[in-house]
Amino acid sequence: MFESLSQKQNIDNCANNVGAFIQHAMNPARHITKHEWFSSVRYKLNQVLSFEGLTLGEDGKLQKTSKASTIDEASARASKLRESLINRKVHADILRFCKEELLVDNYFHAVFEATKSVAEKIRMKTGLFSDGSGLVDEAFSFKSDIPHLALNSLQTESEQSEQKGFMNLLKGLFGTFRNITAHAPKITWKIDEQDALDILSMVSLVHRRLDSAIEAKKIYRGKP
């Protein structure tokens, strides 16, 4: 394959057909059931292509970008969002759920995966199986029963207000970002790097609060 592409490039005196081959091979329609493979290969390709001033988008099309001149520069560009998140000292779960290949300027899926991680952590801490606002109500509601999770002792009006506010924050997070990204195609839901950083920082705060939440139902189960 290398020899064939090399000969074609030498005959044409340009890399147009090599580029066409990459776009054909990386057509997303060919890899519908291999999303992780596609993301991983695109990440590796972009590290090499950056030296030629090119990048391969999620749509499988080559686009022009500024040239990288060193290996470190190419790697840094490919994981730019990840580095920014590390500098912000985001919660480790943000980075765990947002694999590096998803962060190659892929703000849409980075936000989607991060918000999914919040629901997953709530389910893991409570044993519940629901999702979205229903999961939030089941996990944190305290009107008629001891909640599964509590941010505090819920003894004062201020503490109860904090619990209710956190519930609203979670519902807003799911409704504003997770539900939209789950149902809207990427092309119709624009998100830039700054938006992604701010959203992921907020999700990081949510993770820290969940980590410190009291598993009240387990502690008080069976007590009057």
C-alpha positions in Angstrom: 0.0 0.0 0.0 2.8 2.4 0.9 4.6 1.7 -2.4 1.4 2.2 -4.4 0.6 5.5 -2.8 4.3 6.6 -3.1 4.4 5.8 -6.8 1.1 7.6 -7.4 2.4 10.7 -5.6 5.6 10.7 -7.6 3.7 10.4 -10.9 1.3 13.2 -10.0 3.9 15.4 -8.3 1.3 16.1 -5.6 -0.4 14.3 -2.7 -4.0 14.9 -3.8 -4.6 11.2 -4.4 -3.0 10.2 -1.1 -5.3 12.7 0.6 -8.3 11.3 -1.3 -7.3 7.8 -0.1 -7.2 8.9 3.5 -10.6 10.5 3.2 -12.0 7.4 1.5 -10.6 5.1 4.2 -11.7 7.3 7.0 -15.2 8.0 5.8 -17.3 7.8 9.0 -20.0 5.8 7.2 -17.5 3.0 6.9 -16.9 2.8 10.7 -20.4 3.2 12.2 -19.9 0.2 14.5 -16.2 1.0 15.3 -16.4 4.5 16.8 -13.4 3.9 19.2 -11.2 2.6 16.5 -12.1 5.6 14.2 -11.4 8.1 17.0 -8.1 6.4 17.9 -6.9 6.2 14.3 -7.9 9.8 13.5 -6.0 10.9 16.6 -2.8 9.2 15.3 -3.3 10.5 11.8 -3.7 14.1 13.0 -0.4 13.9 14.8 1.3 13.1 11.5 -0.8 15.3 9.3 -0.1 18.3 11.5 3.4 18.4 10.1 1.9 19.1 6.7 -0.6 21.7 7.9 -3.6 19.4 7.7 -6.1 17.8 10.1 -8.7 15.2 9.6 -12.1 16.2 10.9 -14.8 14.0 12.4 -16.5 14.2 9.0 -13.5 12.3 7.5 -12.5 15.4 5.5 -9.1 17.0 5.4 -8.8 20.6 6.5 -5.9 23.1 6.5 -4.4 24.2 9.8 -1.1 25.7 10.9 1.9 23.5 10.5 3.6 21.8 13.5 7.4 21.7 13.4 8.1 19.3 16.3 6.7 16.1 17.7 5.9 17.8 20.9 4.0 20.5 19.1 2.0 18.0 17.1 1.1 16.0 20.2 0.2 19.1 22.2 -2.1 20.3 19.5 -3.8 17.0 19.3 -4.5 17.0 23.0 -5.0 20.8 23.5 -8.2 20.6 25.4 -6.9 17.8 27.7 -3.9 20.0 28.6 -6.1 22.9 29.4 -8.3 20.7 31.6 -5.2 19.4 33.5 -4.1 23.0 34.0 -7.5 23.8 35.5 -7.0 20.8 37.9 -10.3 19.2 36.9 -11.6 16.1 38.7 -9.9 12.9 37.6 -13.2 11.4 36.4 -13.5 14.1 33.7 -10.2 12.8 32.2 -11.1 9.2 32.8 -14.4 9.4 30.9 -13.0 11.7 28.2 -10.4 9.6 26.5 -7.6 11.4 24.8 -8.8 10.6 21.3 -12.1 12.2 22.1 -10.4 15.4 22.9 -8.8 16.0 19.5 -10.8 19.3 19.1 -13.9 17.1 19.7 -15.6 19.4 22.2 -19.1 18.0 21.4 -18.3 14.4 22.5 -16.1 15.6 25.4 -19.0 17.4 26.9 -21.4 14.5 26.2 -19.1 11.9 27.8 -18.4 14.1 30.9 -22.1 14.7 31.6 -22.8 11.0 31.2 -20.2 10.3 33.8 -22.2 12.3 36.4 -25.2 10.1 36.0 -23.0 7.0 36.1 -21.5 8.1 39.4 -24.9 8.8 41.0 -26.0 5.3 39.9 -22.9 3.7 41.4 -23.3 5.4 44.7 -27.0 4.7 45.0 -27.7 1.5 43.2 -30.4 3.2 41.2 -31.1 2.5 37.5 -32.9 5.6 36.2 -31.5 8.5 34.3 -31.7 12.2 33.9 -34.0 14.3 36.1 -35.8 11.2 37.3 -32.4 9.9 38.7 -31.8 13.2 40.4 -35.2 13.1 42.1 -34.7 9.5 43.3 -31.2 10.1 44.6 -31.6 13.5 46.3 -35.2 14.1 47.1 -35.8 14.3 50.9 -39.4 15.5 51.3 -41.0 12.2 52.3 -38.0 10.0 53.0 -34.3 9.9 53.7 -32.4 10.6 50.5 -29.9 8.3 49.0 -27.4 11.1 48.8 -27.2 14.2 51.0 -24.7 17.1 50.7 -25.1 17.9 54.4 -27.3 17.0 57.4 -30.4 18.7 55.9 -31.3 20.0 59.4 -31.5 23.7 58.6 -33.3 25.7 55.9 -29.9 26.7 54.4 -28.8 23.1 54.2 -32.1 22.0 52.6 -31.8 24.9 50.1 -28.3 23.8 49.2 -29.6 20.3 48.5 -32.4 21.6 46.4 -30.1 23.9 44.5 -27.7 21.1 43.7 -30.7 19.0 42.4 -31.6 21.9 40.1 -28.0 22.2 39.0 -27.9 18.6 38.0 -31.2 18.8 36.2 -30.0 21.8 34.3 -26.7 20.1 33.4 -28.5 17.1 32.0 -31.2 19.2 30.3 -28.9 21.8 28.8 -26.0 19.7 27.7 -26.5 16.0 28.0 -29.9 15.7 26.4 -29.1 18.1 23.6 -25.8 16.4 22.7 -27.5 13.0 22.8 -30.2 13.9 20.3 -28.8 16.8 18.2 -26.3 16.1 15.4 -22.9 17.7 16.0 -23.2 20.0 13.0 -26.3 21.7 14.5 -24.9 22.1 18.1 -21.9 24.4 18.0 -19.5 24.5 20.9 -16.1 26.1 21.0 -13.1 25.4 23.2 -13.9 28.1 25.8 -17.5 26.8 26.1 -16.2 23.2 26.5 -13.6 24.2 29.2 -16.3 26.1 31.2 -18.8 23.2 31.0 -16.2 20.6 31.9 -15.1 22.7 34.8 -18.6 22.8 36.1 -18.9 19.0 35.7 -15.7 18.8 37.7 -17.3 20.7 40.6 -20.3 18.4 40.4 -18.0 15.3 40.7 -16.3 16.7 43.8 -19.6 17.4 45.5 -20.8 13.9 44.7 -17.6 12.4 46.1 -18.2 14.1 49.4 -22.0 13.5 49.5 -23.3 11.5 52.5 -24.8 8.1 51.5 -27.7 8.8 53.9 -30.0 6.0 52.9 -27.3 3.4 53.7 -26.4 5.0 57.0 -29.9 5.4 58.3 -31.6 2.4 56.7 -33.7 0.6 59.3 -33.5 3.5 61.8 -36.7 5.4 62.8 
